[in-house]
Amino acid sequence: MFSGSIYKRCKCTEVKLDDLGEPVLDLKGNPKTRELGTSCPDLKKRDHGSWYYYVNLPDGPRGERRRPRKGGFLTRAAAQHAAQQLWAEANGGINVESRETVEQFLRRWLNNRVDLKRRTRSDYGDFVERVYIPALGHLAMRELRTRHIQAMFEDIWSYNRVKEANRRQADQARRECEAAHQVWKQAPLPRPPELRQRWTDAKEALKKARSKPRHDTGPGTQKRLRNALSAALKTAVTEKLIAQNWADQVVLPRYEKPLAVVWTEERVARWRETGQKPSPVMVWTPELTGQFLDAAASHRLYAMWHLQVFRGPRRGEAAGLTWAEVDMVRGTANIVEQLVVDTTHQMYGETPKSRSGRRTIALDSATHALLVTWRDVQKAKRADWEAKHQRNPEKYGPYVDSGYVFTQDNGTPWHPDNVSKLFDRLLRRLDMPPIRLHDLRHCAASLSLAAGLSMKAIQALLGHASFTLTADTYTSLMPQFEKEAADAPVALVPRAHQQLATEVEAPRGDIRPEMRLISGRGGEGEGKTAA
């Protein structure tokens, strides 16, 4: 049982009197007042005042008295329960006298996380300022509970419904704008001015609709929000600010990482009919990959995409590859740096995602030859640019000797976002089944898997931190290459006759449909049905 007291008090006041019984006045001549507190005669009434507690804790390190108190409880039992809980937390080592708020703690925690990479730190800072502090920042750390964090996510779900309505409104505005444009375009000359005005109004309505938030905070982002907050609260548990990590008990929508799906002929045909991708993560077949490489051979970034198709570096790793890390004699490339984009679209270099991300990959002979050719092209482009700079230095700045393998005409490295935009634009022009630039990495894995490489070798090629990640991501790829493996068990079972299914009879009466099987021996089994 806690050491302390439970008592009742109120906020009623009375005029403060001096020793002579006269009212004590303030500087303005008004009588001063004092709270009656525990001496109010109305405290015997059930609905008057509220219950308080104070707890006697061991003295502080300097001998200071420690008697935390709190009030506002509706019943004596509620105050007693809170006092007992405070006592238990204090005896468990929790700093129950800390007045640090969630806002103060999260900012302090983020400032101390000097171990985070720049992009991760930027994302955490966005979470703290945009999500956590508005929802939880006003709470004291020792008052934070799971229900507060759960309520924060419930607000996110409600806002997602608002965003969904905004998307529907934007889609409707787009259709109306397109219809107004068609009416104006098809009108006979001279076109009536009111049709032009209707189209202009529709464009304004579309612009307004698109200015509203429309992108969901999906299950994947919600999981990242909870994980980041859990990491912060884990530190709070270590510092004895809270008794347990309240974020770990929050319930979120189930998140399933999208699996890579191959663009089969049937899926391509369906996409051409509907314009819908079967999955966010798509992979080309070897035939589609070959079509893309043939069509993109004259593109200025062809060598980079060829490298990604067959050797699988990430977008930032390919953009951040330098000539100093390419051994043109042995035909290898060291992946030691990647170009990353922060939330403000600024580009900077950093080490790969994990320790296993720093790796050496062997270049295939085709990519090796392309890089040899590209190095000569890059030197020619440099000479051409420097000549232009000498003739017109105001228009052409000095050539930037950045040392990167894939550069623009002036020697500066490619911005990763611009590489993705060029890739997407080329796919639309070629009318290829759409994939993301990152999915070229999946193409490299699937081609290596089809060529017979082990999953462990593919893990090393891609720089994954764990074998499980590689296996879970790529075991379902390229099912057409597993045909022989699927037929092997059937070949092991001896059968009297080799039979083939040809058709299914239509049901007659109460007879269930049966599959007609034809024997492989001169029609001997014709007409027989499977048991």
Secondary structure as the mmCIF struct_conf table of DSSP 4:
data_model
#
loop_
_struct_conf.conf_type_id
_struct_conf.id
_struct_conf.beg_label_comp_id
_struct_conf.beg_label_asym_id
_struct_conf.beg_label_seq_id
_struct_conf.end_label_comp_id
_struct_conf.end_label_asym_id
_struct_conf.end_label_seq_id
BEND BEND1 SER A 3 SER A 3
STRN STRN1 GLY A 4 VAL A 15
STRN STRN2 LEU A 17 LEU A 17
TURN_TY1_P TURN_TY1_P1 ASP A 19 LEU A 20
BEND BEND2 GLY A 21 GLY A 21
HELX_LH_PP_P HELX_LH_PP_P1 GLU A 22 GLU A 22
STRN STRN3 PRO A 23 PRO A 23
HELX_LH_PP_P HELX_LH_PP_P2 VAL A 24 VAL A 24
STRN STRN4 LEU A 25 LEU A 25
TURN_TY1_P TURN_TY1_P2 LEU A 27 LYS A 28
BEND BEND3 GLY A 29 GLY A 29
HELX_LH_PP_P HELX_LH_PP_P3 ASN A 30 ASN A 30
STRN STRN5 PRO A 31 PRO A 31
HELX_LH_PP_P HELX_LH_PP_P4 LYS A 32 LYS A 32
STRN STRN6 THR A 33 GLY A 37
TURN_TY1_P TURN_TY1_P3 THR A 38 SER A 39
HELX_RH_3T_P HELX_RH_3T_P1 PRO A 41 LYS A 44
BEND BEND4 LYS A 45 LYS A 45
TURN_TY1_P TURN_TY1_P4 ARG A 46 ASP A 47
BEND BEND5 HIS A 48 GLY A 49
STRN STRN7 SER A 50 VAL A 55
STRN STRN8 LEU A 57 LEU A 57
HELX_LH_PP_P HELX_LH_PP_P5 PRO A 58 ASP A 59
TURN_TY1_P TURN_TY1_P5 PRO A 61 ARG A 62
BEND BEND6 GLY A 63 GLY A 63
STRN STRN9 ARG A 66 ARG A 66
STRN STRN10 ARG A 69 PHE A 73
BEND BEND7 LEU A 74 THR A 75
HELX_RH_AL_P HELX_RH_AL_P1 ARG A 76 ASN A 91
TURN_TY1_P TURN_TY1_P6 GLY A 92 GLY A 93
TURN_TY1_P TURN_TY1_P7 VAL A 96 GLU A 97
STRN STRN11 THR A 101 THR A 101
HELX_RH_AL_P HELX_RH_AL_P2 VAL A 102 ASN A 112
TURN_TY1_P TURN_TY1_P8 VAL A 114 ASP A 115
BEND BEND8 LEU A 116 LEU A 116
HELX_RH_AL_P HELX_RH_AL_P3 ARG A 118 PHE A 127
HELX_RH_PI_P HELX_RH_PI_P1 VAL A 128 TYR A 132
HELX_RH_AL_P HELX_RH_AL_P4 ILE A 133 LEU A 136
TURN_TY1_P TURN_TY1_P9 GLY A 137 HIS A 138
BEND BEND9 LEU A 139 LEU A 139
STRN STRN12 ALA A 140 ALA A 140
HELX_RH_3T_P HELX_RH_3T_P2 MET A 141 GLU A 143
HELX_RH_AL_P HELX_RH_AL_P5 THR A 146 GLN A 186
BEND BEND10 ALA A 187 ALA A 187
HELX_LH_PP_P HELX_LH_PP_P6 PRO A 188 PRO A 188
BEND BEND11 LEU A 189 PRO A 190
HELX_LH_PP_P HELX_LH_PP_P7 ARG A 191 PRO A 192
HELX_RH_AL_P HELX_RH_AL_P6 PRO A 193 ARG A 210
TURN_TY1_P TURN_TY1_P10 SER A 211 SER A 211
BEND BEND12 LYS A 212 LYS A 212
HELX_RH_AL_P HELX_RH_AL_P7 PRO A 219 THR A 238
TURN_TY1_P TURN_TY1_P11 GLU A 239 LYS A 240
BEND BEND13 LEU A 241 GLN A 244
HELX_RH_3T_P HELX_RH_3T_P3 TRP A 246 GLN A 249
HELX_LH_PP_P HELX_LH_PP_P8 LYS A 257 ALA A 260
STRN STRN13 VAL A 261 VAL A 262
HELX_RH_AL_P HELX_RH_AL_P8 GLU A 265 THR A 274
BEND BEND14 PRO A 278 VAL A 281
STRN STRN14 MET A 282 VAL A 283
HELX_RH_AL_P HELX_RH_AL_P9 PRO A 286 ALA A 295
TURN_TY1_P TURN_TY1_P12 ALA A 296 SER A 298
BEND BEND15 HIS A 299 HIS A 299
TURN_TY1_P TURN_TY1_P13 ARG A 300 LEU A 301
HELX_RH_AL_P HELX_RH_AL_P10 TYR A 302 ARG A 311
HELX_RH_AL_P HELX_RH_AL_P11 ARG A 315 ALA A 319
TURN_TY1_P TURN_TY1_P14 GLY A 320 GLY A 320
STRN STRN15 THR A 322 THR A 322
HELX_RH_3T_P HELX_RH_3T_P4 TRP A 323 GLU A 325
STRN STRN16 VAL A 326 ASP A 327
TURN_TY1_P TURN_TY1_P15 MET A 328 GLY A 331
STRN STRN17 THR A 332 ILE A 335
STRN STRN18 GLN A 338 VAL A 341
TURN_TY1_P TURN_TY1_P16 THR A 343 THR A 344
BEND BEND16 HIS A 345 HIS A 345
STRN STRN19 MET A 347 GLU A 350
BEND BEND17 LYS A 353 SER A 354
HELX_RH_3T_P HELX_RH_3T_P5 ARG A 355 GLY A 357
BEND BEND18 ARG A 358 ARG A 358
STRN STRN20 ARG A 359 ALA A 362
HELX_LH_PP_P HELX_LH_PP_P9 LEU A 363 ASP A 364
HELX_RH_AL_P HELX_RH_AL_P12 SER A 365 ARG A 391
TURN_TY1_P TURN_TY1_P17 PRO A 393 LYS A 395
BEND BEND19 TYR A 396 TYR A 396
STRN STRN21 TYR A 404 TYR A 404
BEND BEND20 VAL A 405 PHE A 406
STRN STRN22 THR A 407 THR A 407
TURN_TY1_P TURN_TY1_P18 ASP A 409 ASN A 410
BEND BEND21 GLY A 411 GLY A 411
HELX_LH_PP_P HELX_LH_PP_P10 THR A 412 THR A 412
STRN STRN23 PRO A 413 PRO A 413
HELX_LH_PP_P HELX_LH_PP_P11 TRP A 414 HIS A 415
HELX_RH_AL_P HELX_RH_AL_P13 PRO A 416 LEU A 430
TURN_TY1_P TURN_TY1_P19 ASP A 431 ASP A 431
HELX_LH_PP_P HELX_LH_PP_P12 MET A 432 PRO A 434
TURN_TY1_P TURN_TY1_P20 LEU A 437 HIS A 438
HELX_RH_AL_P HELX_RH_AL_P14 ASP A 439 ALA A 450
TURN_TY1_P TURN_TY1_P21 ALA A 451 GLY A 452
HELX_RH_AL_P HELX_RH_AL_P15 MET A 455 LEU A 462
TURN_TY1_P TURN_TY1_P22 GLY A 463 GLY A 463
BEND BEND22 ALA A 465 ALA A 465
HELX_RH_AL_P HELX_RH_AL_P16 PHE A 467 TYR A 474
TURN_TY1_P TURN_TY1_P23 THR A 475 SER A 476
BEND BEND23 LEU A 477 LEU A 477
HELX_RH_3T_P HELX_RH_3T_P6 PRO A 479 GLU A 482
HELX_RH_AL_P HELX_RH_AL_P17 LYS A 483 ALA A 491
TURN_TY1_P TURN_TY1_P24 LEU A 492 LEU A 492
BEND BEND24 VAL A 493 VAL A 493
BEND BEND25 ALA A 496 HIS A 497
STRN STRN24 GLN A 499 VAL A 504
HELX_LH_PP_P HELX_LH_PP_P13 GLU A 505 PRO A 507
STRN STRN25 ARG A 508 ARG A 508
TURN_TY1_P TURN_TY1_P25 GLY A 509 ASP A 510
STRN STRN26 ILE A 511 ILE A 511
HELX_LH_PP_P HELX_LH_PP_P14 ARG A 512 PRO A 513
STRN STRN27 MET A 515 SER A 519
BEND BEND26 GLY A 520 ARG A 521
TURN_TY1_P TURN_TY1_P26 GLY A 522 GLY A 527
STRN STRN28 THR A 529 THR A 529
#
